[in-house]
C-alpha cells in the first residue's frame, strides 16, 4: 500500500522541551487512522508539522509523496483543528462559498450542507450557531477543497450524539471513496469503532501501533467473571493458566488473563462449582492506560 503520510525521525523542540522526539510514523492511503495519546504527548504538534503550520527542528514529514507544507499539497489536504473561530459577519452559505473559492476542484455546496446538516441554517450568521453547529460547519470547511487526505484534531468535541453519528457515517463514506483520514480523539470508543490503524504516542514518541484488535490483544487483559459455590483460597486462582490478577467478592470471582480459552476449560473441569460465566474482551481504554502509564 502507498503511504499517505510519513514522519521520518521527526523532532520538534521548544527551548528545552522536546514535544516530538525522533518520531517515525506512517499511515496508508485510503485508510482511517487514529493518533492517540494523553495530553502533552505531541499529537497536535505532529499534526501541525504535517500541515506545514510548524517546521520540524529536524527530520522530515512527507504527505502524499511530497514534502509537507507545499502550495500544491494545500489543494489536496483538508484539516480540522481544535480551535476554529466562526467567521465574523458571514452566514453559513457565505463561509462555505468562500472556502470553496480557494480550491480548483471544490466539493459542491449541496454536499457540504448535507455533510454538516446545516441546510436549515444556511442563512444564519456563523457566529450565532451553537458550539456543536460551529464544529459541524468547521468540518464542512475542511472538506471544501474535496481533499484526498483529511487531518482531524479532536473532531467531535462539542457535537451531540446525532451529530457524531452523522460525522462518522461521513468519515466511513469518505474512506470508501478512497480518501485517507487521520484523526486524534480522546473518545477512545470512537477510535476503536472507526480506525483501521492506531498509533499511540507518549512523551513525543510512538509507544505502539497496529489495528485496534492487535493492540488490545497484545497489551490488555481479558476478563472472566463467574460464580463459584466451592471456591478455593484466593491465591489458588493466581496459579491457573495465564491469570495475572484475581478479584473475589463473595461467590463472584473475576479473573484477568491474556489468554482465556485454556483457562475456561480448566474452570469448567474444576470441582469449584463454576456457573454464570461472562467473558469480556479488553477495551481500547484498557490498552491505552496500559501503554501510556508505563512509558
Secondary structure as UniProt FT lines:
FT   STRAND          3..14
FT   TURN            15..16
FT   STRAND          17..28
FT   TURN            29..30
FT   STRAND          32..36
FT   TURN            39..40
FT   HELIX           43..50
FT   TURN            51..52
FT   STRAND          58..63
FT   TURN            64..65
FT   STRAND          66..67
FT   TURN            68..69
FT   HELIX           71..74
FT   TURN            75..76
FT   STRAND          77..80
FT   TURN            88..89
FT   HELIX           92..100
FT   TURN            101..102
FT   HELIX           109..116
FT   HELIX           119..121
FT   TURN            122..123
FT   HELIX           126..128
FT   HELIX           131..142
FT   TURN            143..145
FT   STRAND          149..153
FT   TURN            155..158
FT   HELIX           161..176
FT   TURN            177..178
FT   STRAND          180..184
FT   HELIX           188..194
FT   STRAND          197..202
FT   TURN            203..204
FT   STRAND          205..210
FT   HELIX           212..219
FT   STRAND          222..228
FT   TURN            229..230
FT   HELIX           234..237
FT   TURN            238..239
FT   TURN            241..242
FT   STRAND          243..249
FT   TURN            250..251
FT   STRAND          252..257
FT   HELIX           261..268
FT   STRAND          274..280
FT   HELIX           284..293
//
